[in-house]
Amino acid sequence: MKKLSFIPLLILLVVNIQCGGGGDRTHSGTTPVSIEVTEVTGGTETGSGADQLSGAVKTRDLASAVADGAGEGRQLSLCRFTITGPGMSDMVRDVDITGKPSISETFDVPSGVNRKILIQMYVANDDKAIYQASREGIHLEDVPVALDMKLEATADYFQPPVFEGVMSISNAESRSVKLSWKPAADNITPHDRIQYLVYLSTESIVGREDMAGEFINTYSLGKGSVLEGDPLMSYEYDGDELLLISYEYEGALPSEGDVIVQLDQGASSGRLETGMPYYFIVKAKDEWGHVEENLAESEEVVVYMLDVAVQGSGTVTSQPAGINCGEKCSEDYLRGTEVTLTAQADEEGAFESWTGNEQCGGAEVCNIIPDEDTPTITAKFCQIIRYFQDGDGDGYGDSAMYIDSCTEPDQDNYVELDEDCDDSNRAINPSAKEICGNDTDEDCDGIAEKDCDCNDGDTRTCGTDTGECVSGVESCVNREWSGVCVDEIGPSEEICDGKDNDCDGVPDGSENLTRTCGSTDVGECSYGTESCDDSGEWINCDAVYPSDEICTDNKDNDCDGNIDYADSADCKYSMSLSVNPSSPDANEAANVTVTITPAISTTVTMDVTGTDPYTQHNEMTTNSSGQATFPSIPGGASGITDTIVVEAPDLGLTETISFTYQ
């Protein structure tokens, strides 16, 4: 029920003024009256836990009141001063208070008795006064007056919304709950600005309204209003009339400090504890912070978790939805909810049984009401095997007579093999030996043999005697030729040996037998091909073989990888020496010329040894003609002999020449 609260209006006069009872004394002048407003009384203190279940009146300075109004979408914007009294015209002044921390106004009021001052504050575009203060019977006698006035919230302001509380609860799970209620009504706050506070408790508060201050197990789950567009809120309208509001909470409970407060009891994982009773309370709050006094709580909410398991190939689904096992095998359900579990086997399987609860029978559908004692319910599935009726006991059954079962049938005459084309005759089945000549299909291959190939004990020649092959002997077994040729020497791969190895009657020379011949493909050499003649000899090799090295054709004729003089085994350089003059006189200098054939530029050294004794060492490089001249060997005395030794180390050549001075 809506409760109306009226608080006496309080005006604080800071100056010492005289107030009369209504005499008729008059004054001809005016009195300066200064009025200051700095505080308003009204609204609710901000609390937490159980303190949020009731609003505590608070006093705020004017700046806070203006700011609060702006934050709640209702801006305090106008302060109206009205001064009246006998013998004077009414004085009315409207003051814009937007953003002002205080109000200070001065009026020149006609002096006299029984003056009345009325101050009222309004929100933008609204004709209802939210705060006001008044003072009557004031005497003004030309002496300045200063007033400090505190405004009180009006009776309209203090009326909280009219609200009936939670109407219904549904979809309750450990992580989801839907609460529904009829919208609240308020005298000054439009319905689209009313907020709804949702609380959760693990204890019932019925009959404990006077103990609300001790009620510490109440938690704020959140708040929302139509204006704010909280995504957890939904609204049902009939035209423009709001009929029903629902709050649907889903997901794990956030940690302390979020809009939704973590449960202290049984919610370490952000879940409502299975089997724990919970109670929801919804309260309406107007835009000025007034919370209605309704403490109507929801019915007791208890959820139980239902666990399902699967053995084998299949799934289990639930109605109401929530379980789809094997992906999601557990769900929470409101106490008293009947849950229908349906077992569905895979294509090649079959449902076998439920285990874990007596409420589930042998059918695929199980109806169960979860409670605190409900164990895990397991659906067992099996792999289907097809068993065939074996009428003649030969281990093969009739393909048209079968039973599909997870277990072997109780009857002894059912087997897993079929395709018996005569299930009344043990001698006829897919593994039987076909008997020729009796017009009967013993092995069930669809062909009845009419004629026999032979009689047991018969033999015949098999194979061939052509070429190197030798024929053998094949015997008849069970009136069929055995396919085994005894003592046969069969064909082999043809080789060049003058024999018919492959037994085709063709001699080697006509078999187009070839092979690679030659010794190397280095230098001027190359491999070739030779063929086999009828006698088994290889003939007509077209390979290029090594020949003697020709030292001047720039080719590797002997195919050893060396060309001409690079082939030291076949082509060699030579060196010759000459002295000029050939018989030098005593003390006459001589020159020694070195010639390399064929011409090549290479290093040569000369060592001179005289009998006087004398030594000399020189080193030169032959020119492109293969020559180098060592000049000016000093002459020696008559009869002295010089011996000249010249070496070409890179070519391995050494030559010596001697001469005697005349």
LINQUI-V223221 format. One record per helix or strand of 2 or more residues. SS is the DSSP state (helix for helix, strand for strand). FROM is the first residue (numbers start at 0). TO is the last residue. If there is no record, write none. Layout:
ss->SS from->FROM to->TO
ss->SS from->FROM to->TO
This chain:
ss->strand from->29 to->43
ss->helix from->48 to->52
ss->strand from->56 to->60
ss->helix from->61 to->70
ss->strand from->75 to->83
ss->strand from->90 to->95
ss->strand from->102 to->109
ss->strand from->111 to->122
ss->strand from->128 to->139
ss->strand from->144 to->152
ss->helix from->154 to->157
ss->strand from->167 to->169
ss->strand from->175 to->180
ss->helix from->190 to->192
ss->strand from->194 to->200
ss->helix from->208 to->213
ss->strand from->217 to->224
ss->strand from->232 to->237
ss->strand from->240 to->249
ss->strand from->277 to->284
ss->strand from->302 to->310
ss->strand from->313 to->318
ss->strand from->323 to->324
ss->strand from->329 to->333
ss->strand from->337 to->344
ss->strand from->348 to->354
ss->strand from->364 to->368
ss->strand from->376 to->382
ss->strand from->384 to->388
ss->strand from->401 to->404
ss->strand from->413 to->414
ss->strand from->458 to->461
ss->strand from->471 to->476
ss->strand from->479 to->480
ss->helix from->507 to->509
ss->strand from->513 to->516
ss->strand from->527 to->531
ss->strand from->537 to->538
ss->helix from->563 to->565
ss->strand from->573 to->579
ss->strand from->589 to->596
ss->strand from->602 to->609
ss->strand from->613 to->620
ss->strand from->626 to->632
ss->strand from->640 to->647
ss->strand from->652 to->659
